[in-house]
Amino acid sequence: MILFGKDGKVAMIDLVDRRYLVDAVNKVVNSIPITDIHTHLYSECFGSLLLYGIDELLTYHYLVSEAMRHIEMGYDSFYSMGKAQQAECIWDTLFVRKTPLSESARSVITIFNRLGLDVNIKNLNYYRDYFESRTLSAHIDHVLEVAGIKCVVMTNDPLDKAEHAVWENGYKKDNRFKAALRVDRLLNNWEEAVLLLRGIGYKVDSDLSEGTIDEIKRFLLEWIEKMDALYCGVSVTPNFTFFDGTIGARIIEECILPVCRLKNIPFTLMIGVKRQVNPDLRLAGDSVGKAEIKELERLCLKYTKNKFLVTILSLENQHELVITARKFRNLMVFGCWWFLNSPALIDFITRIRLEWLGTSFIAQHSDCRVLEQLISKWVHSRTVISEVLVNKYSELYDMGYQVTEEQIQKDASNIFGENFWSFLNKTL
């Protein structure tokens, strides 16, 4: 039996029949406006940096590495082709000659379906015609609406020349696209970063003198304020250490953490990527490795006044990460990143997080590089997470516990975005 309030919403679920619980949870989860806390998307004013459309979807590096398992041509031959030709090659390989069963391929089918396209047409030009018929502004609006997105957080690097030019001369604020300051170049390629920092007016040297430390902090402060960045983030290898005295470790301790404390924003760590295990695959050549959680424990313990948003790439790290989050309230776990973004793993990871953290985590982020991926990644994630929530509410039901829609709404809102804003001590 379902009891309805005066406003027509479910007031209480008396779970005599579990179908009512499924319906209520699905209704709530599928209507929650999403805060996507980490993407590689850009707002319209960034021009060609915003990737969208069928050719970008098909040449996404997930599909490139999958298709190259079947294509006999050499890597260099594939990359020497134009993007349209690469897309046609991947389309023929994975969608015409093969069944799109992988998560990456199925995602394209989901996008077609949710955009109202016929998913059984094998002529790639049919889909190209659709995307070419859309104006970019209208297309962005439509994709965000279909995906149920309230806002996305970009990945912003002012040391990138093309992006820097937009921030200085062409930036137009769009409240649906929030900024995050990415510092990978500072930490992973300091010699290049020195030249780039000098090029935009910062007086730095390669040996991290006191003056250079001050200039790095000035760079961070100025760009956090200029972008209104929600956090400062970096992707690091599985064996990255924060306490070995290297240039990267020193920049974190002497520059990034003090600035993040001052601005009261999190330092976001994405840990576990092994770069270029197959260089011939280029962007598609990165892999995954198991990280040392003890480094994160030391960081959270030493810097209790800092906030850390953390996602880790290896499945083997997930249980240890969850238990670490139980010990440090300055640590917020988020998302199923990159190679973990598949239904079976989202299911497993969400379950262990709920079982050990309650709802004190951020269930998912898309990590999208192509606009339309917002649709498939959130459709798939909502479906899996909804099923996990139904299971957990059912376990309470077995003990005679009654669940209200208000509880379901609050729980879903927290793990799909409100925990992020609370951790930042901000409101959208």
C-alpha positions in Angstrom: 0.0 0.0 0.0 1.2 3.5 -0.8 -0.2 6.5 1.1 -0.3 9.9 -0.7 0.0 13.3 0.9 -2.2 16.3 -0.1 0.4 17.3 -2.7 0.1 14.0 -4.5 3.5 12.8 -3.5 4.2 9.5 -1.8 4.0 10.2 2.0 4.8 6.7 3.3 5.3 3.3 1.8 3.8 0.4 3.6 5.8 -2.3 1.9 3.3 -5.1 1.7 4.2 -5.4 -1.9 7.8 -4.6 -2.9 6.9 -3.3 -6.3 5.8 -0.1 -4.6 9.3 0.3 -3.2 10.9 -0.2 -6.6 8.6 2.3 -8.2 9.2 4.9 -5.5 13.0 4.6 -5.5 13.1 4.7 -9.3 10.9 7.7 -9.4 13.1 9.6 -7.0 16.5 8.6 -8.3 15.5 9.3 -11.9 14.2 12.8 -11.0 17.1 14.0 -8.9 18.9 16.9 -10.6 22.6 15.8 -10.8 25.7 17.7 -9.8 28.4 16.1 -11.9 31.4 16.9 -9.8 34.2 15.9 -12.3 34.1 16.2 -16.1 36.3 17.2 -18.9 33.6 19.2 -20.5 33.6 23.0 -21.2 30.9 25.6 -21.6 30.1 26.9 -25.1 32.4 29.9 -24.9 35.4 27.6 -24.9 34.8 26.8 -28.5 36.6 23.7 -29.9 37.6 22.6 -26.4 34.0 21.4 -25.9 33.8 18.1 -27.7 30.4 16.9 -29.0 28.8 15.0 -31.8 28.9 11.5 -33.3 32.5 11.6 -34.5 33.8 12.6 -31.1 31.7 9.9 -29.5 33.1 7.2 -31.7 36.7 8.3 -31.5 36.6 8.5 -27.7 39.7 6.7 -26.4 37.6 3.9 -24.7 36.3 2.9 -28.1 39.6 3.3 -29.8 41.4 0.8 -27.6 38.5 -1.6 -27.9 38.3 -1.3 -31.7 42.1 -1.8 -32.1 41.7 -5.3 -30.7 39.9 -6.1 -33.9 41.5 -3.8 -36.5 44.6 -5.2 -38.2 46.0 -1.9 -39.3 48.9 -0.4 -37.4 48.3 2.2 -34.7 50.1 4.9 -36.7 48.0 4.1 -39.8 44.9 4.5 -37.7 46.0 7.8 -36.2 47.1 9.2 -39.5 43.5 9.2 -40.7 41.2 12.2 -40.2 38.7 12.1 -37.3 35.8 11.3 -39.6 37.7 8.3 -41.1 38.6 7.1 -37.7 35.0 7.3 -36.6 33.9 5.3 -39.7 36.5 2.7 -39.0 35.3 2.3 -35.3 31.6 2.4 -36.3 32.1 -0.4 -38.8 34.2 -2.5 -36.4 32.2 -2.2 -33.2 28.6 -1.3 -34.4 28.2 -3.0 -37.8 30.4 -6.1 -37.6 30.2 -6.6 -33.8 27.4 -6.4 -31.3 27.8 -3.3 -29.0 27.9 -5.3 -25.7 30.7 -3.5 -24.0 29.9 -0.6 -21.7 31.6 1.9 -24.0 29.7 0.7 -27.1 26.4 0.3 -25.3 26.7 3.9 -24.1 26.6 5.1 -27.7 23.4 3.1 -28.2 21.9 4.6 -25.0 22.7 8.1 -26.2 20.9 7.4 -29.6 17.9 6.0 -27.7 17.5 8.9 -25.3 17.9 11.4 -28.2 15.0 9.7 -30.0 17.1 8.2 -32.8 16.6 4.8 -34.4 19.3 2.6 -32.8 19.1 -0.1 -35.5 20.2 2.0 -38.4 23.7 1.0 -39.6 24.3 4.0 -41.8 26.5 6.4 -39.9 25.4 9.4 -41.9 21.9 9.1 -40.4 23.4 10.0 -37.0 25.7 12.6 -38.5 22.8 14.3 -40.1 21.0 14.5 -36.7 24.0 16.1 -34.9 24.7 18.5 -37.8 21.1 19.7 -37.7 21.4 21.0 -34.1 22.7 24.4 -33.1 25.3 24.0 -30.3 23.4 26.1 -27.7 20.1 24.2 -28.2 22.0 20.9 -28.2 23.7 21.7 -24.9 20.4 22.6 -23.4 18.8 19.4 -24.7 21.6 17.1 -23.5 21.6 18.6 -20.0 17.8 18.2 -19.8 17.8 14.6 -21.1 20.6 13.7 -18.7 18.9 15.4 -15.7 22.0 17.6 -15.0 21.8 20.6 -12.8 25.5 21.5 -13.2 28.8 20.0 -14.2 32.3 20.8 -12.9 34.8 21.3 -15.7 38.5 20.5 -15.6 40.4 23.8 -16.1 44.1 24.3 -16.8 45.2 28.0 -17.2 48.6 26.7 -18.3 46.9 25.4 -21.5 47.4 28.1 -24.0 44.0 27.7 -25.8 42.1 27.6 -22.5 44.1 30.5 -21.0 43.1 32.7 -24.0 39.4 32.1 -23.3 39.7 32.9 -19.7 41.5 36.1 -20.5 39.5 37.3 -23.4 36.4 35.3 -24.2 34.9 33.8 -21.1 31.2 34.1 -20.6 29.8 32.7 -17.4 27.3 29.8 -17.6 26.1 28.8 -14.2 25.6 25.2 -15.4 29.4 24.9 -15.9 31.5 25.3 -12.8 35.3 25.5 -12.7 37.9 23.4 -11.0 41.6 24.3 -11.1 43.7 21.4 -12.4 47.4 21.3 -11.3 48.8 18.2 -13.1 51.4 20.2 -14.9 52.7 21.7 -11.7 53.1 18.3 -10.1 53.9 16.0 -12.9 56.0 18.1 -15.3 57.6 20.9 -13.4 60.2 21.8 -16.0 57.5 22.5 -18.6 55.4 24.3 -15.9 58.2 26.7 -15.2 58.3 27.8 -18.8 54.5 28.1 -18.9 54.3 30.0 -15.7 56.9 32.5 -16.9 55.0 32.9 -20.1 51.9 34.2 -18.2 53.8 36.5 -15.9 54.9 34.5 -12.9 58.6 34.8 -11.7 59.5 31.2 -11.0 62.7 29.1 -11.2 63.3 25.4 -11.4 64.8 24.9 -7.9 61.7 26.0 -5.9 63.3 29.0 -4.2 61.3 30.9 -1.6 60.3 33.4 -4.2 59.1 30.6 -6.5 57.0 29.1 -3.7 55.4 32.5 -3.3 54.8 32.9 -7.0 53.2 29.4 -7.2 50.9 30.3 -4.4 50.1 33.6 -6.1 49.3 31.7 -9.3 46.9 29.3 -7.4 45.2 32.1 -5.5 44.7 34.3 -8.6 43.3 31.5 -10.7 41.0 30.0 -8.0 39.5 33.5 -7.6 39.4 34.2 -11.4 37.6 30.9 -12.1 35.7 30.8 -8.9 37.1 27.2 -8.7 35.3 24.8 -6.5 38.4 22.7 -5.9 42.0 22.2 -6.9 42.6 18.7 -8.4 45.2 16.4 -9.8 45.5 12.9 -11.2 48.5 10.9 -10.0 50.1 7.5 -10.4 49.6 4.6 -8.0 53.0 5.1 -6.5 52.8 8.8 -6.0 54.0 9.9 -2.6 53.2 13.2 -0.8 56.1 13.1 1.6 59.3 12.2 -0.3 60.7 15.7 -0.7 60.4 15.7 -4.4 59.3 18.9 -6.3 55.7 17.6 -6.6 55.5 16.7 -2.9 56.9 20.1 -1.9 54.5 22.0 -4.2 51.6 20.1 -2.5 52.8 20.7 1.0 54.1 24.3 0.6 51.7 25.7 -2.0 48.6 23.7 -2.8 47.5 22.7 0.7 48.1 26.2 2.3 46.1 27.8 -0.5 43.3 25.3 -0.3 43.1 25.9 3.4 43.0 29.6 2.9 40.2 29.4 0.3 38.4 26.6 2.2 38.3 24.4 -0.9 39.1 20.7 -1.2 42.2 19.2 -2.8 40.9 16.6 -5.1 43.0 13.5 -5.7 42.4 11.0 -8.5 44.9 8.2 -7.7 45.9 5.1 -9.7 46.5 5.9 -13.4 49.5 4.2 -15.1 50.4 6.4 -18.0 51.1 5.1 -21.4 51.6 1.4 -20.8 51.1 1.2 -24.5 52.4 4.5 -26.0 51.3 3.5 -29.5 47.7 3.9 -28.4 48.3 7.5 -27.3 45.5 8.8 -25.1 44.0 5.3 -25.1 47.2 3.8 -23.8 46.8 4.5 -20.1 46.1 1.8 -17.6 45.5 1.2 -13.9 47.6 0.2 -10.8 46.9 -0.5 -7.2 47.7 2.5 -4.9 49.1 2.7 -1.4 46.3 4.0 0.9 48.8 4.7 3.7 49.9 7.8 1.8 46.3 9.1 1.9 46.0 8.2 5.6 49.1 10.2 6.4 47.8 13.2 4.3 44.5 13.3 6.1 46.0 12.8 9.5 48.7 15.5 9.1 46.5 18.1 7.4 43.2 17.9 9.4 42.3 21.5 8.4 42.3 20.5 4.7 39.5 18.8 2.9 40.3 15.9 0.5 38.0 14.7 -2.3 39.3 11.3 -3.4 38.6 8.7 -6.0 40.9 5.8 -6.7 41.1 3.8 -10.0 41.9 0.3 -8.8 39.1 -2.1 -7.8 41.5 -3.6 -5.3 41.7 -0.3 -3.4 38.0 0.3 -2.9 37.4 -1.5 0.5 40.5 0.1 2.0 39.5 3.5 0.7 36.0 3.2 2.3 37.5 2.2 5.7 39.9 5.1 5.5 37.0 7.4 4.9 35.4 6.2 8.1 38.4 7.4 10.0 38.8 10.9 8.6 35.9 13.3 8.3 38.1 15.6 6.1 38.0 12.8 3.4 35.1 12.6 1.0 35.0 9.6 -1.4 33.5 10.2 -4.8 32.6 8.4 -8.0 33.5 5.3 -9.9 36.3 6.6 -12.0 37.4 5.6 -15.5 37.9 1.8 -15.6 35.5 1.4 -12.6 32.6 3.1 -14.6 30.8 -0.2 -15.5 27.5 -1.4 -14.1 28.9 -4.5 -12.2 31.6 -2.4 -10.5 29.3 0.5 -9.8 27.0 -1.9 -8.1 29.7 -3.5 -6.0 31.3 -0.2 -5.0 28.1 1.5 -4.1 27.1 -1.4 -1.9 30.3 -1.4 0.1 30.1 2.3 0.5 26.5 2.2 1.8 27.4 -0.6 4.1 30.3 1.2 5.7 29.6 4.9 5.2 25.8 5.1 5.1 25.1 8.0 2.7 28.2 10.0 3.5 29.8 9.7 0.1 29.3 11.0 -3.5 28.0 8.1 -5.5 29.1 9.0 -9.0 30.7 11.5 -11.4 30.8 11.1 -15.2 34.4 12.0 -16.1 32.9 12.9 -19.5 35.1 14.2 -22.3 32.3 14.3 -24.9 29.1 16.2 -24.1 26.6 13.5 -25.0 28.3 11.0 -22.7 26.4 12.8 -19.9 23.3 11.0 -21.1 24.6 7.4 -21.1 26.8 7.6 -18.0 24.0 9.0 -15.9 21.3 6.8 -17.3 23.4 3.7 -16.6 24.6 4.9 -13.2 21.1 5.9 -12.0 19.8 2.5 -13.0 22.4 0.6 -11.0 22.4 2.8 -8.0 18.6 2.7 -7.8 18.7 -1.1 -7.7 21.3 -1.0 -4.9 19.1 1.4 -2.9 16.0 -0.8 -3.4 18.0 -3.7 -2.0 19.1 -1.8 1.0 15.6 -0.4 1.8 14.2 -3.9 1.3 16.6 -5.2 4.0 15.1 -2.6 6.4 11.7 -3.6 5.3 12.4 -7.2 6.3 13.0 -5.9 9.8 9.6 -4.1 9.8 11.1 -0.6 9.1 8.9 1.7 7.1 10.5 4.0 4.5 9.1 7.4 3.5 9.6 9.1 0.2 11.1 12.0 2.2 13.9 9.6 3.4 14.4 8.3 -0.1 14.6 11.8 -1.5 17.1 12.9 1.1 19.3 9.9 0.7 19.4 10.2 -3.1 19.9 13.9 -3.0 22.9 13.5 -0.7 24.7 10.9 -2.7 23.9 12.6 -6.1 25.2 16.0 -5.2 24.2 17.5 -1.8 27.1 15.9 0.0 29.4 17.6 -2.5 28.0 21.1 -1.7 27.9 20.4 2.0 31.6 19.3 1.9 32.4 22.6 0.2 30.3 24.4 2.7 28.5 26.0 -0.3 25.0 26.1 -1.8 24.3 25.9 -5.5 
